[in-house]
Amino acid sequence: MKTISLASSAPTSVAGAMWGVVETIGGDHFVPALLGFCREAVGASDCSFFVHGGGAPLRIGTARLPGLDAHNVGESYVRDGYYRVDPMAPA
């Protein structure tokens, strides 16, 4: 587990990206900001954001780096039932 300090006098790029996520909660730029954080933290090239709450999860956003071909990982997570074996999804 990696600890990220948001109170540092010299914030890291990961902490800066996390602030970008926090500042955009509830806005149109939330998922792109989340991708920015994931990119800085673990090198992600794309992300999908789901809401779990009984039944199949609802995808509420997808973002990918410019220039990447579209793919359907987020769609297949729901369509092919991968959420059923996701240890982070509620039972």
N, C-alpha and C positions, 0 to 999 in steps of 0.2 A: 504494500500500500504506500502511496506517495502522498505526503502532506503538502498542501499548498497554502502559503501564508498570504492573505490579502492585505495584511497590515504592515508589510515590510516597507522600509524607506526606499528600497531599491527593488520594486516589483519585477518578477520574472515575466517572460512572455506568456507563460501558462496562467499566471495570476491575472495579467492584463486581459487575456482572452476570457477568463472566468468572469471578470467584471463586465465584459461585453455581454455575456449571457445574462447576468443579473439585471443589467440595465435595460435589456430588451424583453423581459418577461411580460407576456400579454400583448406584445407588439408583432408587427409583420416581419420583423427581422430576427425573431427569436431563433428559428431553426438555422438560418445561416450563421448566427452568432454561436450556436451550439456546435455547428460544424467547425467553426474557427477554434473553439476551445478543444474539441476532439483532435483537430489537426495538430495543435500545439502540444497537447498532452501525450498523444499516442501515435501521431502520424496518419490519422484517418483521412480518407479521400472522399468519403460520403457518409451520410447518416440519415436515418429515418426515426421519427419521433412518434411514439404510440401512446394511447391511453388505454390501460387495462381496467376493466370493470365488469366482469361477468360476460361470458360468451367470448366471441372473437374480439381481439383488440381493434381499436380504431386508429388508423394512421392519420395523424394530423399535420404532418410535414415531412418533407424530404429535401435534402440539400446535397450537392456534390460540387467538387472543384470544377471550375470552368475548363472546358475542353474534353472532359471525360464523356464517354458514351453513356447514354442512359441504360440502366439495367433494372431488374425487377427484384432485387434482394428484399426490399421492404414489402413489396407485394407478395412475394412467395412466402414470407414469414407468416402471413395470415392465410393466404390461399392454400398453401400446402400444409398448414397446421403446425409449423415449427414452434409456434407460441405454446403449444400443448406440452412441449418438453423443455421449455425455457425455465431454468431454475429461478429466474427473477420474476416471472409472471405469477400472479396470484393463482392459487389452485381453485 
